[in-house]
Amino acid sequence: MSPVIPIKAAASGCTDVVPLVQRGQREVFCGLTGIIWLHRKIQDAFFLVVGSRTCAHLIQSAAGVMIFAEPRFGTAIIDERDLAGLADVHEELDRVVSQLLTRRPDIRLLFLVGSCPSEVIKLDLSRAAERQNRLHHPAVRVLNYSGSGIETTFTQGEDACLAALVPTLPAATSVAAAALTHDAQAAEKSLLVVGTLADVVEDQLRHLLQKMGLNVSFFPPRNSQAMPAVGPNTRFLLAQPFLADTARALQSRGAKALSAPFPLGVEGTTAWLQAAATEFGVSPERFEQAIAAPRQRAEKALAVQREMLQGQRIFFFPDSQLEIPLARFVHRELGMTLVEVGTPYLHRQHMAAELAWLPAGTRISEGQDVDLQLERCLADAPDMVVCGLGLANPLEAQGLTTKWAIELVFTPIQGYEQAADLAGLFSRPLKRRLKLAA
Ligand code: SF4
């Protein structure tokens, strides 16, 4: 028998929710932003944005830090001559890539990242990537994806990047299923965790899964030479909620998704680990033994934060697609009241376990008409607003307390050891507001 995860709210929660769908002007970063965390993760990769000076400024300012070492991203600027069709952009791009690869022989994986300008001039980056592959094979693999603001919101950049990588993953070798007993088949199954996680979080989750006797691979890996194999015996757990295309690409390679909430907070982490344990037949005793100590530590640390946050009313603008799991966490584990939970897209299948854990009747909105949403927010006067950088200052000027959504993506927040840090990201702005008011 598997240990049961307690579900405090009604089991169906928001499962059948009809979201408030709005399609108007939206305030959200483009998919180029994902380069910031992706380039830190895959350490022999380089992200070459084929874009404008605006794109170059965006990633540099989103990186938000002085870059002392040579960064693993850059921009091939499309200038007026290219836009006017006076230059052969493909030739220029070939030249830039050759220069880059000569100067940086450590690069093993090169992404050509599309942008609004490259889309506007209809630059075919998949053709460019194929050509570069022929030129630089086998030293470097060249792939392309789009981070354009026309097509993507900011966490979709990671989805597009990983989805582009999936077809290049090695095939998992398997003995013909017919020749295997049921147990042997189970033994051959492999676990893949999908979504960029900070190295520290990856190490902790690997350690917990290993304590249960499970071997696990992570995608993306830290090095492009260590890409995980994938095939019909792969079972994957999403670590990030914004990877719909990646999940689809993995499924087309035969891999099967394990349904679980996301590993945010104590409950989310426990249920996420439980999904793997159940699939791989880990005994309840062994599962409990593996998680007991870190879970207890996290519960204790959360209790302190809960005192500050209990009963505070929170409003989420749509930004990173982390909003629904975060809302579930702040409501169930910190006692906060959900005023509105906005999400850029509502992927019901990946969100099924999360929606079931939200209190019935939660106002969930999908997409955005920013003016209307601002009106709702001001009328509701919540204690805290989670929103993009562009909305934070105007809302603060109206007397509201804000939290930048982007910080929740850049900070390691998954797993037991990070649960209290995650809660701290919500309590800090309130403390600051109290201090200012004192
Ligand atoms: Fe701006 Fe588009 Fe470049 Fe993103 S891709 S920085 S939205 S021009």
Residues whose N, C-alpha, C, O or C-beta is under 5 A from the ligand:
A	BS01	SF4	C30 L32 G51 T54 C55 L58 S115 C116 G147 S148 G149
